[in-house]
């Protein structure tokens, strides 16, 4: 799990460093209602927030699905 997280975080960081993102920051993104900058900020926040989410207890009403 750690290796997958670190790989995904590295990919996200690479996308966020892409100069094309900065050039299109205020333009609409592929996700309706988000600018490129808003979507980039959302992506970056997920890299940081995942550790808190994984550390939190699951609410009783949540069903855990396995593959």
N, C-alpha and C positions, 0 to 999 in steps of 0.2 A: 504494500500500500504506500509506504514512504517513497519508494522509487517512482511509482506512478505519479504521486503528487509532485515530486521534484521535477519530473519530466514535464508534466503539464504546466507547472509554474514557469519553467524555463521557456516553454513555447509561448506562454502568455507574455512574458517579459520581452521576448523577441518581437512579438506583434506590436506591443506598446512602444518599442523603440523604433519601429519602422517610420521613416520620414513621411511616408504617404499618409499615415494616421495624423500627424501634426498638420500636414497641408490641408486635410479635409475635416479638421476638428469640429468646425461649426456646421458642417453639411449634414443632411439627413443620412442615417445609416441604413443598413438592410433591415433593421428591426424598427418597425413602425413606432413612432413616438420618441425615438432616441436619435440624437446627433451621433456622429462618429465619436466625438469626445465623451458623450454620456455613456455610450456603449463601452468605450475603452475604460472609463472610470469604473463601470460596473464589473468588467472583467478583472481589472486590477484589484478591486475590493474582494473579489471571491478568493483570490490567492491568499489574501491576508485573513479573511473571515473563516476559511475552512478549518483552521485549527481550533477555533472556538466552537464551531458547530460540532466537530468530531468529539470534542471533550465534554460536551453537554449531555445530560441525561435525556433519554427519549421520553416524551410525554406518554402517559399510559394509553392514550387513544391511537397512537401510531402503530401501524402494522409493519413489521419488518419483512421485506421480501428478499428471498435469496435466489440466486441463479442456479 
